[in-house]
Amino acid sequence: MGSCELGLDDTSANEVLTMANNPHTKPNSGGPNDRDFRTTGDSKSENLETYRSDAEGHDLRTNQGSRISDNHNSLKGGERGPTLMEDFVFREKLNHFDNERIPERIVHARGAAAHGYFQPYDNAAQYSKAGLFQDPAKKTPVFVRFSTVQGARGSNDTVRDVRGFATKFYTDEGNWDLVGNNLPVFFIQDAIKFPDFVHSVKPEPHNEIPQGQSAHDTFWDFVSLMPESTHMVLWTMSDRAFPRHFRNMEGFGVHSFRLIDKQGKARFVKFHWKPVAGTCSLIWDEAQKLWGRDPDFNRRAMWDDIEKGDYLEYELGIQVVEEEDEHMFDFDILDPTKIIPEEQVPVTLIGKMVLNRNPDNFFAETEQVAFNPANVVPGIDFSNDPLLQGRLFSYLDTQMLRLGGPNFHEIPINQPVCPFHNNQRDSMHRQTINKGQASYEPNSIDGGWPSETPPASEDGGFESYQERIDASKIRARSESFGDHYSQATLFWNSQSEAEKEHIIDAYTFELSKVGRPWIRERVIKEILPNIDLELARRVGERHGIEAPSSKPAPAEELGKSSLQESPALSLMARLPKNIRSRKVAILMADGVDADAVETARNKLEAEGAEGVLIAPSMAPVKAANGQSITPDAMLNGQPSVTLDAVIVPGGELSVRSLAHFGQGLYYVQEAYRHLKVIAAVGEGKSLLSAANVPIQEDGIVLGNSIDDIFTTFSEALGKHRVWSRNAKAAEMPA
């Protein structure tokens, strides 16, 4: 069969082969209307295969393909002479190195990411005509990036901060980016204030201090002058500000969006990611210690778990509000500083996401990925939330600067897996070699292609929801956005006593870092009383400032809430129901009971948890029965703050050795202080006594064998912390 019979006119066989292998023409060759294109859960991985490069077995070459004979010495005029300008190998290598860094993100600079897939449930299609929701058997590839907000790329994972939760769905119809946070609200109502907020929370400009933290003057000056920020600040002062693991972190779309069904009916929705593993967090002292002991704690945990096959799982939920019910609440659903309480609108689960593969290269994927809430597909649309409206502009504007021009969508991690043709041309870093003479539409030169797709057709083009707007141009804010405190009070009332104590501690600590006394006074006298008078009084006492006895804000700012509390707002509402993915320290030294170590490890593994063998050094431990046991880590290399609980097996010599070793005593003291479950078998309880750890209270599990203690230990660990110990734990000096 000749090339003409293929319909390729004068195209040669070699040209056909080249087209088939070209990474940019190949995915664009599915026919003029791309009707038959369908993704699978592995589509993005297959798409990226074109760009993966493995150096095994290859010669060292320049970027232009020349083999390099000496990669250790630059070309010189004599052994001790000057380096010659003609050394193109040296110049190319240094030039590339000099330009390896791109501008980091202004916010969300520090991140970690993973690949995976999304699979809808049977009920998803009734809410949206988007292709990814139609078939419960279909897996849509995703790439998810978790991040902190304030700090630079080199900051710590466990600082008190908001966490970004950004998901890129590579759908049949193009990319959909659900770009949100682990908190359901934000600090401001209108995007015009976003630069002000970010400038205030970033390190102060005169000394670039502090990095990755909100405990400083400019942040508290700004938020104390912006009452609309009160609700979000309260969330940030809660334990939600440092998740134990990304797998234990909720995610939210923050804004109200619209879903459009096949009949063209629109509904308002709020998006929720619900972690299958339940919600839990670090506590403040634990998070602070991790800054020095493992600043990569969260990203390391996700990477290691995925490598071991312990994948992260989330369910996608939506709160659905019919358009006719938009104004039925005592708040405005377009206000991004407000939630819709789950008691008023339950979360309907419509799908599940699994993160099951780590990136091949951090820079190429995690650093270069570009999210944008404006990236939507037919069936998903926006609301008039003024913060969302600003984000629709800002993300694209930022990415063009950070990634070097408008062609950042051609970077492999950003490319959709479906075909994409348009008349955009040229600019920096263009990689597609466009054929044809016509770079405009309509045209007759290239047969009219690419052409529009009517929205009403099958696989139709995107059409914005036809919302009727009849209003004057005005710079103003709706009166319905005037309530700044009622939901902050609702959040406070919904916390457990332990969580409330942690919030009081957080405000106390943060304000202690504020140098200007009038800012501290403003927070305590003018902001906190409007949330709760007792909160203001307790924080005020610790700063020597008398809080007012009544709420100072005007009634319209205090607002009203039809709910006094919402249990769903407490982390306790979604505690892990099992010990899957938990990591438990098993302390041992020479003379340990080998059977107890093995039994503990096997029982933990059977429950989906992991026993980590901790010893004074990495030298093999000689058990009481003569068996040699290899430790996984040292006491000071895998401290208790990196693990979830502690088991001390029996073995008199082992326990005595740990009790005479300062780090052995400190290990159990620190675990006790951080409200962790501690089990001791046989002689193991002697270590607790030596460390002055009380043995007759909740969360201290004693027995003569692992079989005796394991059920009680597992049930206590499933609650994450021993919350009844919260008030007493501060007495432990660790």
N, C-alpha and C positions, 0 to 999 in steps of 0.2 A: 504494500500500500504506500503510495507516494504522499508527499506532504500536502499536495493539493487535495487529495482525497480526504485528508484529515481536516480540511477547511483552514489550512494555515498558509495558503497562497505560496509565497516564495520562501517561507521559513525553512531553514535547513534542519536536518536531524540533530546536529550539534546544538543549534539554537533551542530546539525543543527540549533537549536534555538540560541545557542551562536554565531554561525557564522552570523546568520541573524541580530543579535543585535550589533555585533562588529563594531564600527565606521570605522575601517580601512579595514576589509574584506568586509563589505557590499557594499561600492561603487566600489569595485574591482571585483564584481561577475557578471558582465554583459555579460559574454561570452568571449571566447578566443580572439575575434577581436573587441569586444566592438562596433559592428556595430550599434546597436540600441540605443546607449546612446544619449540622447538629453537634454540639459538644458532648463530651463524656467527662466523668470525674477526673480523668487523666489528661484531658485535652491541653491544659496549660503546661503540664510537665512535658508532653510530647512537643508542644510548640517551642519550649525552651531548649529542647535537645539540640536544635540547630545551632545554638549559641554556646553550648557547653564545650569546654576545651580541657583535655587531659594531656599533660606533657609527657606521660610515660612513654619511653621508647623514641622520643623525638629529639632531634638536634637543637641546640641553642641557636636561635636566629634573630636578626633584627626584625622590626615591624614591617620591613619591606621584603623580608624573606632571605636575606643574605646570611649564610652560616657564620657563626662567630668562633674564631679560633682561640682567642684569649679574652676571658671575661674578668681578669684580675689586674690587668695593667693597661693604663691609658697609653696612647701613642705619644712618644716623647722624642725630642731632639737629643738623643743620647740618654744613657741610663739615668743621669742626674739632671738632664736638661728640661726645658719647658715643655708643657703639654702642647701638642700641635692642634691647631684649629681644624685641620682636615679630618680629625678622628670622629667620623660620623657615628661610630658605635658608642663612644663616650657621650657625644652630644645628644643623641637620641635617648639614651638611658637616663641622663641627668635631666633633660628637658621634660621627659614624661614624669619623672619623680617630682620635679618642681611643681608640677601641675596636677598631682594626684588628688589633692583635696578640692572638693567643691564647697561652696557656701553651705553651712549646715542650716537646717530649718530654724526659723526664728523661734518658734515654739515646737514642742514635741521632737526636739533634736535627738534625744536619747531613746532609741527604740530597739525592739527585737521582734522578729516575725517568723511566720511558718506558713507552709502551704497546706491545703486540705480540700475538702469538698463540702457542698451544701446539698441536702436532699429534702424536698418538701413533703409535708404530710398531705393526707387526702383532702383536708379542708382548705388548703391554701388557695386553690384555683378560684373559689367563690369570691375572694376578696380582690383579686387582681388578675388582669389578662397577661401580665408579664410571663414570658415563656418559662422562666426558671421555676415558676410555681405550678405548672400545669400537670406534670407527670411525676407521681410519687416514686417511680423507679429511676428517675433521672438524677444524676449527680453532676452538679455544676462546680467546676474548680474555683477555689477561692485562695486569696493570699491575705493574711491578717497581720497587722502590725500593732503591737502594744508599745506604749511610750509614756514617759513622764512629760510634763509641760514646761516647767520653768528652766531646768538645768541644761547645760551644754552637753555635747556628745560624751564628754569624759566624766560627767557627774555620776552620782550613785543611783542604784536602782531603788533603794528603800527610803528615800526622803519623803517627808510629808508633802504630797502633791496629788493633783488630779492625774489619772491615767488615761491616755488615749486608747481607743478600741476602734480601729479602722479596718473595714473589710472590703476587699475588692472582689466582686463576683464576675468571673469571665463567662458571661452568658452567651447564648446563641445570638442574641440581639444586640450585643455590645457590652461594654463594661458598666456595671452598677457599683457605685462606691457608697457604702453606708459608713459615714465618718462620724463617730461619736466618742463618748467618754465612759468611764466607769461610774460616773455620777450622772443623774438624770436631768440636772438643771445646770445653769451657767451663771457667771458673776454679773452679767449685764443683759439689758433688754434690747439694746439697739447696737448694731455693728459699728456705728460711728464712734462708740466708746471703746472698741476693742484695742486700738493702739494705746489708749490711755491706760487700760487695765494691764496690758502686757508690759508697758514701760514701768509701771509701778511694781510689778511682781518680779521683774528681772533684777539681777544684781545691780546695786546702786551705781550710777555712772561715774562717780568720783573715785571709787576704789574697787569696783568689780566684786563687791562682797554683799551678801553671801551667795554662794553657788547652789542652785537647786533647792532653795528654801524660801518660805514666805515670812520667816521671822525677822522682819526688819521694818524700818520706819516708813519707806515709801509705799509698801503694800498696805500697811495698816492705816496710813494716812488716807489713801485712796478709798479703801473699802469703808472706812468709818464716815466718809463724806458721801458715799453712794449707798443709801439704805437698800436699794434693789439687790445689792450683792449679799445681803445678810443670810439668805437661805443657803446659797452655795458655800459661803464661808463656813457655816455650821457643818455642812456635809464634810468639808475639807478638814475640819477639826475633829471629825469622828475617826473611828478605826478604818473606815473605808479608804483613808488616805494612804494606806500601805498594805496592799493585798498580800496574803501569804504566798500565793502562787497565781499566775495568770489563769490557771484552770479554776480558781475559786473566786473569780472576779466577774461581777455582772457588767454588762455593757448596755448602753442606751443611745438611741439616735438623737436624744435631747429635744429636738424640735417636733412639732406636729408636721407630718407629711400627708400626702393624699395617695390612696390606692384607687385605681380606676378598674372596674370589672369589665367583662366582655360586652355588657349592655351599655357601657359608657357612664355608669353610675359611679360617683365619687364618694369616698368616705375619708374622714380624717383618721390618721393612725399615729400612734407613738410606737417606736420600735424598741424591743427589749431583747438582749441576749441573756438567757438564764443558764448558768453553769450547771451541768449535770452533777458535778462533784460537790455542789453546795457552796455557800459563801462563808468565808472566814478570813481572818486577817492576822498580820503581825500585831504586836502591841508596841507602844512607843519606845520603851527602853530596848526592846529586842531589835527594832528597826534601826535605832541609833548605833547599836553595837555592830550591826551588819555593815554599816558604812565602812568600817575599817577591816572587818574580818572577811567579808565577801561583798565588795561593792557591785558585783555582777550577779547577785543572788537570784533575782527573778528570771533573768535571761538564761542563766546557767541551768536553773531548774527545768525550764521549758525545753531547752535543747537536750539535756540529758534524758528527760522522760520520753521525748519523741524518739531519740536514738534507741531507747530500750523497748519501744513499742507501746509505751503507756501514753496513749494519745489524749489530747484535750478535746472535750466535747461540750457543746452548748446547744440549747434549743432557742430558736428564733420565735419570739412572741410579739403580738401586736395588741394594743388597746384600740378598739374601734369605736369611733364616734360618728354617728350619722350626721350628715350636713345639717339636717333640720334641728339637731340637738346641740349645735355648736355653742349656743349661749345659755345652756341650761345649768352651768356650773357657777360656783361663787368665785371663780377666777376666770381668766381668759386663757383658752387653750393655745393661743398664739404667743403667749408670754413665756419665753425660754427660762425664766426663773421659777416656773411652776411645774409641778408634777400633776398627773391625773391619778389620784389615789386608787390603788387596786381594788379597794372596797367599793368604789363607785363604778369603775370600769375594769373588770377582771382582764388579765392577760390571757389571750388565746394563743396557744402554741401552734405554729404553722410549719415547722421544719426543724431540721437538726444539722449542725455543722460539726465536722470532725477535722482537727488539725493533726496531720499524720506524716508530714515530711518537713525536714529542716531545709533552709536555703543551701545552695551549693556555694554561694559567695555572698558575704555580708554586703559589700559595697554594691555589687551589680544588682542585687535584689532589694535587700532591706533599706539600703541608703538611697537608692535611685528610684524606688517606687514613689509614684505621685498619686495621691488621693485627691478627690474633688467631689464635694456633695452635689455638684452640678452634673456629675456623670450618672444619668438615669436611663432607663429603657421604657418603652411603652408599657403603661400600666402602673407607673410610679411617677408621682408629680409632687410639686412643692406647695407649701402654704405661704401665707403672707407674714409669717414670723419675721420681724425686722432683723433679727440676728442671722437667721438663715439666709435671708435675701442678701445680706452683705457677704456672707461666706461664699455664695454662688459666684461672686466676682473675685474675691480675694485669693482663693486657692490657685486659680489659673494664673493670675497675675504674679503670684509668688513663684510658681513653678517655672515660669519662663525665665526668670532671673536665675534661680538656683540651678536649673538643669540646662542652661545655655541656649535658650531660644524656644521657638514654638514646636520644634520637632521632638520634644521629650516623649511624646506618645510612641515614638519608634524605638525607644529603649525596650529591650525584650520584655522586662517585667511589667511594663505599662501597656504593651500591645494587647488589644483584644484578640481572642482566638478566632473570632469570626472574621470574614473578609471585610475590608474597609477600603473604599474607593471614594475619592473626592477630587476636587480641582485645586487643592492646596499644593503649593510648589516651593522649592528652594529653601532659603534661610540656612542657619548654621546646623551642621551635623545631619543634613538630609541623607538618608540611607536608601530610600526607595528610588529605583531608577524607573521613572514614569515613562511609559510609551505613549505614542499618539501626539498629534499636533494641537488638539483642542484642550486648553486648560480653563474652560469656561462652560457655562450652562445657561441657556440651551445651545447646542451646537448641532450641525449636520455633518461636519467633517469626520467625526469618529462615530457616526451612527447614532448620535444622541446620548451616548453613554459617558459617564454614569448618569442614571436618571433617577428622578424622585419616585418614592413609593407612596401611593395614596394611603392615608391613615386607616381608611375603612376596609382595606383589603386584608386578606390573610397575611400574616407576618407584616402588617402595615407599618408605615413610618411613624415616628414619634409626633404626637399632636398634644400641645399644651391644653390642659383642662380649661374649658371656656367659662371661666368665672366672670360674672358680670361685675364691673367696677364703675361706679358713678360717684365721683368725689372730686373735691378741689385739691390742687397741689398745696401742701401745707407741711411745715416743719413742726410737728407736735407729736404727742404720745397719747394714746387712748386712755381715758379715765379708768378703763378696766385693767390697766397695767399698774394702777396706783397702790395696790396692796403689796407691801414689802415684807410683812412679818408673819402673817397667819400661818403660812406653810412652814416657816422656820420653827414656830411654836409646835406645829403638828409633828415635825421631825423630832424635836426635843422630847415631846411627850411619848413618842413611840419607842424610845430607846430603853434598854434594860438599865438597871441601876449601875452595873459595871461599865456599860457604854457611856452613861452620863458622867461617871467619875473620870473616864478617860477624856471626855470632851472638856471638862473643867480643867484637867491637867494640861490639855493642849492650849487652851486660851491663856492659862497662867504662864506656860513656858514661852509661847509666842510673844506675848506682850512684855515679858521680861527682857526680850531682845530689842525692844523699841526704846530708843534713847530719849525721845522727846516726851516729857511727862504729859503734855496736853493731848497727845494722840492716845496714850493709854487711858487717860480720863474720859476722853470722848467715847471710846469703845465701851468702857464700863458704865458710864453714866447715860449715854445717849443711844447705844445700840443694843447691848445685851439685855437691859431690862425689858425691851420690847419683845424679846424672845421668851424670857422667863425671869421673874424677879429673883428666884432662888439662885439661878445660874449667875446672874449679875452680882448678887451678894457674895457668893462663894469665891468668885474670881476677884472681886473687889477686896475682900478680906486679905487675900494673898498679896495684894499690891498696896495695902494701906489706903485704899480709896473707898469711900462710903458710897454705895450704890443707892439710887433713889428708891422710895417705897411704892412708887406707882409708875406705870408705863408712860414715858414722856412723849411718844410719837402721837400725832393727830389720828383720829379715828379712821380716816380714809387710808392711812398708811398701815395701821394695825390690821385692817381688814377683818375678815371673818371666815371661819371654816365650819362646814357642817359636820366635820369629824373632829373629835377630840384627840384621837390617836389612830395610827395605822400600823398594826403589827408587822406588815410586810416591809416597813422601813427599817426594821432592826436586822442586823446581820444574823441574829439568833433565829430569824424566821426560816432560814434556809441552811441550817447547819448540815454538814455532811452526815448522811445516814449510815455510813459504813467507814471503814478505815482504808479503803482503796487509795493507793498513791501516797499514803503516809509513810514517813521515813522515821524509823525508831533506832536510837542508839542502844547498842548492847555493849556494856562496859566490861572489859576483861583485862587480866594480866596473868602472869605465870601462876599456875595452880587453879585456873578457872575450871568449873564444872563443864566439861565438853558436851555432855548430853543436854544440859540446860541450854547452852548456846545453840546447838543444832536444832533442838525442839522449838525454841523461840523463833529462830529464823524460818523454819518450815511452817509454823503456824501463821506467822506474819505473811509469808508468801502466799499461803492458801487463801488469805483474806484480801489479796491484791496489794498488800503493803510490802515494805522492804526493811529488813534488819541490817543495820550498818554496824560492823564490828569495829569498836573503838578501843585502842590500847595506848599505853604511854609512849610507845614508839612503833615504827613500822617493822621492827624485827618480829619474826614468828613467835607466837605465844605458846609455851609448853603447858598443856592442860594437865590437870591432876592425874589423868589416866595415861599420861605420856604422849598423847596425841599433839601434833603440831598444828596450830591454827594461824592462818595468815590474816592480819588485820586489814580492814578496808581503809582506815585512816587513823591519825593520832588524835589525842585529846585536844591539843591546841590547833590541829589542822582541820578538824571537823567539829567546831564548838557546838554547844547545845542550841544556840540560836539558829543554827541551820537545819535542825531536826525537830520532830514533832513530839517526841516522848522519849523516855529512858527506861531500860530494863537493866537491872543489876543481877546477874546470875550468881549462884552460890560458888563455893570454893574458898575455903578459909584463907589460904595464902594469897589468892587473887584479891580478895576484899581487903586484907590487911595491907597489901602493896598499894592499892588505890587510895586507902585511907591515910597512908603516910606520904602521899604524893599530892601536893597542893592543887594541881590541876584536876585530880580526881575528885577532891572535895568540892572545888569550885564548880565542876560540871553539874553535880546534882543540886547544888545551891542555886545556880543560875536557872536551871530547869524549873525548880520550885518557884523562884521569883517570877518566872514568866508563865505561871499557871499551867504547867505541863504535867501530864500524868507520869508518875514514877512508880515502877514496880520493882520489888526486890524479892528474890527467892532465897530461902535458907539463910546462910550467913550474909547474904547481900544486904540485909537490913542494918548490919553493923556499919556499913558505909554511910547510910542515912543518919544514923545516930552520931557518928563522928563528925558529920557535916552540920549537925544541929538542925536537921530537917525533921519537923514533927511527923511522927509515924501514925498517929491516931486521928486522921482527918480525911476528908474526901480527896480523892485523887492520889492517895498513897496506897498502893495495892501490895499486900504482903501474902506470902504463902510458902509452902515447903517444896513446891514444884511449879514448873511452867503451866502444867495442866490445871493446877489449883487456881492460878491467878488470871489465866488468859481471857476467859469470858468477861470478867469484871474489868480487866484492863482494856479490852477491845471496846466495850460499851462506853467507858469513860473517854477513851480517845476519840470515839465517834462524835462526841460533843465538842471537840477541838480544844477547849480550855476547861480548867477547873475554876469556874467563875465564882464559886463560893469562897475561894481563897483570895479574891481580889484585894480586900481590905487588909488582910494579914500579910500578903506577900511582900509589901514594902519594908517589913521589918527585917527581911533577909538581906544581909549586907552585900551580897554578890553584885 
